[in-house]
Structures are given as structure tokens and as C-alpha cells.
Amino acid sequence: MNYSETLDYIYKRMPMFQVVGTSAYKEGLEGILAFAEHLGNPQNKFKTIHVGGTNGKGSVSHTLASVLQSAGYKVGLFTSPHLRDFRERIRVNGEVIPEQCVIEFVERNKQIFDVIYPSFFEVCVGMAFEYFAKEKVDVAVIEVGLGGRLDSTNIISPDLSVITNISFDHVAILGDTLEKIAVEKAGIIKRNTPVVIGEAEGEIKNIFKQKAESVSAPIRFAEDTFILGVGNQSVENGTIYQEYRTNSYRLDIKDFGTIRTPLLGECQKFNMCTVVTALRTLQSLGYSITDEQVKEGIEKTVEQTHLMGRWQILQHKPFIVCDTGHNVGGLTLVTNQIKKVRKDKKTLRIVFGMVSDKDVDHVMPLLPTDAVYYFTRASIDRAMPEDIVKEKAAPYGLLGNTYHTVAEALEAAKKDADDNDMIFVGGSSYVVAEIV
């Protein structure tokens, strides 16, 4: 098989969660443990950092990988889902796994697929672990796929665990309360292994504390280290600012000095606090990372890891931006940023689509009612039909027309827009994937 035929084979043989939803989810670790054993347990041949949470884990994973690369480490990076090409999930020093390696991995393991019937995600995890071992990476940053406790990535023994935050997502699988979701996410906390928590309060914070204490895991809360906000604030360890005029974040941190990140979303002020706390922890564990390398790695995150879709500016006249935020937590931050950025814009136009298993009734009230909507659908089976999105949006005062493809919707928005308008594209990672 060539590369295209290989992808067709694994997509049909093991349907992707991102395409078919919960029917592709395989609970438990038995399958990945058996598959890893068949592969010779490659996950034990390199150091790892495990990153979970509801929102921001992709940005945190890419930024940590970039800093480690700047520090001279050979770095594996495993993330999901991909936006354009399957190979985006598996990178070494920012470079995607070669097509030939994907082909050969599938060819070598076809027979075992008919014995243990791994899920699509288990195959991805196994492929990543084997490739990282083959490439002799020094350390790999491993992003959790879904949840934590029963996620296929949770067979590693990391040097550090990171949990970004907790919000409602995948409630049919992880639970219908934040507390239930937090318990699942806390499942990546390992015995005697440091854990950094990005955002948590109240009972969620207690869940993480109790889990860490039960396994003697040192725990640090990033939000206890940094004050978040705009302006000069006195704080022992540092302050983070957003500069809306330049569309950048600046971190002024004691000892580090001034750091800038190219990741522009509102959520990044939280993510960068998590990143810096995690890096301080890695330094304390003996990782050789200088403060200058921290600054360089954060500033070069997009350049070195090719991260896409996080408040990504596509055009300036009209101003077009996209973001992959798709649940309550993510879209709350996205809509807050839209309000701040659009102040000097004439008309806000929103190209919007969702997948069918998302919490529509909690998402729709977050969206601005004074925008013109272009309802659409991504080209995947899970996508909610555009007429249904429009129907569900109407009771919340969100009005507009429907378009069968994302390209048609964006083209219509651009045709209608003046140079001083703002166009936002989002609602789903798969909508964004079709325009970046």
C-alpha cells in the first residue's frame, strides 16, 4: 500500500473518534497494554512528560516541546487530533513522522490487528511510542487523548504530569459533573511523580490534592504562582499581560525576565503560567534548561512545532481569525477575546459549525447575538448538519444563513465583508482544519 491507501485502511479498519464519535471509543487499558507488549514496550525506552486536561493541553504540549528542543533535547511530541495530515500527531523536533514509517508500521502489524483488535487511537499511540524509541528521543511530550485514567497514553511512567484545567467535554464518556471529569483527568497522576495543575478551585482542587496525596505525588498549582491580569501588579513570582494592540502576550516573570509567546488566544495567559510552572519543576528534576532557552523556546513555539488553529490570524483586511475552542471552557475564552478585539471593527461575521455530540445548549448562549452567522458543517460524519446548527442557534438570537461546506461559508463571509469587518471561524476543530 502507498501512504494514501494505508490511511484508508486504518480509517476503515479502525474508525476515528473524530469522525464517528463515541462508537470509536474503547474503554480500558487492556488493548494498549497488549499492543505495547507486542511492540516490545517502546514507551519504556525514553523519558516522558504527560499532559492532560480539558482545554489547552495541545498548546501546553507544543510549548513544552519547543522549550525542550531549544534546550538541546531530541524531543518527541504526540498530540491529537490532527488538523490536516495524520502525521501531525507524531513529531520529532517538530518534523512529522515520514509517510514510509506509517506505511511500514501498519504493514508489520496487520496480523496483530486481527488478534487484539486495537482502536484507531491505540494504533496511533503504539505507532508514536515505537517511532520515538526508534528515533532515540531524549524525552517525549505525550498529550492525553480523552480523559486520563483510561486513556491509551496512560501506560507511561512520566517524569512529570500536567493537568491544564477541567471543563465540560465528552460528558457521555467522562461524566456529567466537573467532579466526575476531574476524577478521570486525575488518573494520570502517578506515584512519587510531580504533577502541575493549571487551573482548579474548590472541590476540583481538593480532588487533585487528594489523588496526589494518595500516591505521594508532589503537587504544584500554577495559579498559586502567578497573578493573571493586565497592568502593573506587585507579585513575587511574576505577572502576565496581554497586549491587544500588538496581539501578543508578554510574561514578566521574576528570574526569567520578559517572555513573549506567539500563541495569541485568551486562554494562553493560563496556559503559559502552566508551562512556566512545569518548566521550573523540570529544572528541579535535573533537566538542563536555562532561562534563556525557556524564553527562546516559548517565543519559537509555532516555528519549531508548527502548531496551528490557536487564535490563528489568517488575514488583516478584513480581519479573519480562527480558533479550535469548541467546548464551554474554550469558547468562553474565545468569545471574551472576540469582544475585546472587535471594538474597532464594523461588523462581526462568524463562520460556525459543531459536531453532533457537543453540548449545544451550553455553548450557544456564549456566542454574541450582534453578529452575522454563516452556519456550516465540516466534512466528517460527526458534523452536525448546518440546518440543525441554525435551528438550534435561533432561540438564542443567533441568526444567519446556511452553507454546505466551510469553504462556501467563509467565501460568503468574505464577499459580504468590508475591510474593517471581523470574521471569526470556529465551533469545531474540524471546521478550522478545513481553512488553515
N, C-alpha and C positions, 0 to 999 in steps of 0.2 A: 504494500500500500504506500501511496505518497502521503504527504502531510495532510492534505485536504481529506483524503479517504480515511486516514487514521482518525481524524476528528469526527468524521461522520460515524465511524464505527463506535467510538466511545460514547458519543452523544446518544446514539440509538440503543446501544447495549446497556448503558447506564445513564438514564436521563438526568439532566442537571436540575438541581433545586431552583436555580434562577429561571429555568424555563417552565418546569411543571409544578413547582411549589412543594408542599409538604409531602406529596406522594413519593418524592425522591429522597426524603429524609430517612436515614437508617439509624435507629437508636441503639446506643450501646457501643462499647469499645472492642467487642469480641472480633468483629470483622477486621478492623485496622490492626489489631494485635496479631491476628493470624497472617495478614498480608505482610506486615512488617517482619514477622518471623521468616516468612518465605523469602523476603528480600535480604535477609541477614541482619535485621535490626540496624539499618543505617542511621537512624536517629540518635544512636548512642556514640557516633563517631565524630561529633563536633559539638561545640558549645551552643546553647540556645538561649534566647530571650523570648518569653511567651507574652503576647499582647491580646487581651480580651476587652470586653465592654460592649455597650450598645452603639454609641457613636464615637467617632474619632480614632478608632483603633487603626484604620488604614493610614491616616495622616501621622499618627504616632509611630507606627511601624516603619513607614518610609523615612521619617526624620531620624529615628534612631539608627537605621541602616546607613543613612547618609553620613551621620557623625562618625560612626564606626569605620566607614570607608575612608573618611578624611583622616582618621587616626591611624591609617595604615593596615587595618584588618582586611582580610578577604571575607566578604560578607554575603551570606545567602539571605534572600528575602522571599517569604511565601505569603501571599495575600489572596483575597478573593472578595467578590467575583472579578473577572476581567471585564474591561470595557470593550475592547476591540478585537484582541487576539488572545486566545487561550494561554499563550506563552507568557503573558504579562504576570501570571500568577507565580512564576518561578524565575527568580533573577539571581545572578551572582555579580556583585559590584555594579548593579544597575542594568546589566545585559541579560536579556531574556534567554531562556533555555533554547538551544538550537532545535530547529524542526526535526533534524535527524535523530536527536536524542529522544524526542517524543515518539517518533515512529518506532525506534528500536525498543523502547521501554514497553510499548503496547505489544509489539510482536513477541517479545520474550515472555510476556506474562499472560498471553491469551489463554493458555491451558488452565492456569490457576484461577482465572476469572470464572471458569465453569465449575470450580470446586468450592470456592468460598463466596462467590457472588458479591464482590465488593461494590459499594455505591460509587457514583461518579466522584464524590468528594474524597472517598478513601483512596481511589486511584490517584487523584491529584496529590494527596498528602504523601502517599508512597513514592510517587514519581519525584516529588520535591526532595524528600529525605535522601533517596538514592542519588539524585543528581548532586546534592550538596556534599554528600560523602565522597562521590567520585571526584568532585572538583576540589576536595580537601579544603573546604572553607574553614576559617578560624572560628566563626560564630554565625549563626543564622537567626534572624528575627522572624518569628513564626506568629502570624496573625490567626486568631481563633476564627473558625468559620461561622459557627452558630452556637450560642450558649457558652459552654465551657466544660462543665462536668463530664458530659458525654460526647464532647466534640472529638473528632478524629485526631486533631492535633494534640490532644491531652494525654499522649503516651510519652511525651518528652520529659526530661528531668532538667528544667532550665536553671540558669544561674540567677535569673530574675523573672518574676511575674509582674505584669502591669495590667490593671483594670481601669479603663478610662472613666466610665460612668454607667449609670443604669437608667434606661428609659423603656417605654413600652415598645416592643417589637417581637414578632414571631410568638404572639401570645398563645396560639394554639399548641405550640410545642414547649415553650419555656414557662408558661403560667400566666394567669390573668391579673396578677398583682405585682407591684415592683419588688415586694419582698420575695416572692417566689422566683422572679427573674434573677434577683441578686444572689440567691442561693445557688442557682445554676452557674452564674458567672463566677462565683467564689470557688467553684470546683477546680479552678486552675491553680489555686493557692496550694503550694507543696510544702512538705515537712522541711523545716530548717532552711527554707528558701525565702529570701527577702521579697516583699510584694509592695508595689507602689499603687496607691489608689488615687485616681484623678479627682473625681467629684463624688461626694457621698455625704449625706446628713441623716440625722435621726436614726430610725430603725435600720436603714440601709447601711449606715456606718457601723452600727452595732453588729450586723450580720458579718461584715468583713472582719471586724475586730475579733469576734468570737471564733470564726473559722481560723484566722491566723493564730490565735492563742492555742487552739486545739491541736495545731500541728507545729507549734513553736516557730512560727514564721515571723521574722521581724517585719513590721508594717509601718509605712510612711504615707501620710496623706498630703498630696501636692497642694491642696487648697489651704492647708495649715502653714505652708511655707511662703506662699505668695499672696499679696493683695491684688485683686483684679480691678481694673478701672482705668479711667482716663484722667490725666492730670498728675501733678506732683504730690505724692503721698509718702509720708515717712514710714518706712518699713525696714525691718532688719535685713531681710534677705533679698528683697527686690520688688520691682513694680513692673507691670506690663501695660503698655499703652497701645491704642490703635490710632493711627493717623489716617483719617478718612480721605483727606485731600490727596495723599500720595498712595492710597490703597495699600498700606503696608502695616505690619505690626512691628513695634520696637519693644524689646525687652531690656530694661535697665536692671541688672542683677548684681548684687554685691559679689565681688571677686571676679565675676565674668566680665563685667562692664556692659557695653551696649551690644545687643544682638538683634539682627533683623531676620524675619522669616518671609519667604516668598509666598507662603500659604496665607490667603487673604480673608478667609471666611471668619465670621464672628466667633465660631467655635474654636478657632485656633488660639485664642487667648487662654482657653482652658487646656487645650492640647499641649501648648508649649510649656506651661507650668508642669504638666505631667512628664513631658520629655526631659526637662532640665532636672527634675527630681529623680527621674530614672537614671540619668547620666551621672549625677552625684553619687547615686547608690552603686553604679557600676565602677566608678572611680574608687569607692571604698572597698570594693571587692577585688581590686588589683588590676582592673582594666587600665591600660596605658592610654589615657585620653587627656590631652592638655586642654586648657580653657580656650586657646586659640583654635584648636581643632573642633571644639564644640561650636564656636562661632562660625567657622568655615562650613562645617557640615550642615548646620541649620540653614545657613544662607544659600547653600547649593542643593537643597533637598530636591527640587524639581529637576535641576540639571543632572544630578547624579542618580536619581531613582526613577525619573520620568513619570512622576505622579500626575494624574490628570483628573479633572472634574471637581476639584475643590475650589469653589468660588473662582472659576476659571474665566477670565475676561477674554472674549472671542473677538470683540470689535469695539471701537470707541464712538463711531458716528453711524447709526445710533449705538448707544452703549448696550452691548449684548454680553450677558454673563450666564454661566450655568453652574449648577451645584447638585451633587448627588444626594444631599439630605432628603430623606424620604419617610421618616417616622416623626412622632410628636416632638421628641427632643431635638432632632436635626432640623426640622422645618421651623421650629420656634426660633432658633438662632438665625436661620436663613431669612425668615420674614422680618426679623428685627433689623438685619443688615440691609435688606431691601428698603425699609423705611428710611434709614439713615442716608443711604446712597442716592435715593431718588429725589431728595429735597430740591435739587436744582434741575430736575428733569420734567419735561412737559407731560408726557403720558406714559403710564406703566402698562406694558403688554406682557402677558405671561403665557408661555407655551407649556402646557401642563398635561401630564399623564400619570397613571398609577398602575400598580399591579393589583390583581383581584383580591389577594388575601391581606391587604393592608387595612388599617383601622381608619376608614374613610370619615366616620362621624367625629373623630377626634382631630383629624388633620384639616378638614375643610374650614372649621372656624378660625384657624390660624392664618388663613390667606386673606390678603387685602381685598376689600369689596370695591375699591375705586380703581380697579384695573380692568383692562380688556383681555378676555381669556380666549385662548386658542387650544381647545381641548383635543387631545390626540392619544395615540397609543404606540407603544414600542412594538417592534416586530417579533414578539415572543408569545407563546401560548398563554402565559400567565397574565398578559396585559389585559387590563380592564378595557372593554370596548369604549371608544371615545364618546358615543352617545350616552352610555351609562355614567361615565365620568361627568358629563354635562348635566345629566338628570340629578345626580347626587349633589352636585355643586349648587344647583339653582336655589334650594331652600336657604342657603347661606348667603345669598345675594351675589354669587359669583356667576357672571353672565358672559357668554361669548358663543362662538361657532365651533363646529367640529371639523376635524381633518383626519383622514385615514392614516396618514404617515406623519412622523415627526418632521421630516424634510418639508412636506407640504405646509405644515403648521408654521414652521419657522419662516419659510419663504413668504407666507401670507402676512406674518407679523412684520417682517422687514419691508414688505411692499407698502403696508399701511403706515409705517413709522416715519416720523421726521428725524432729522439728525439729532435733535435734542430729546428724543424719547429714550426710554429704557426698556429693553426686552430681557426677561428672565426665562430660562429654560430649566425645568426640573420636575420634581414629584416622584421620580424614579431613577435609579442608576441606569436603567436600560433606555430611558428617554435620552439621558445625557450621552450615553455611549454612541448614539447614532449621529451626534453632531460634533464631537471633539476630534 
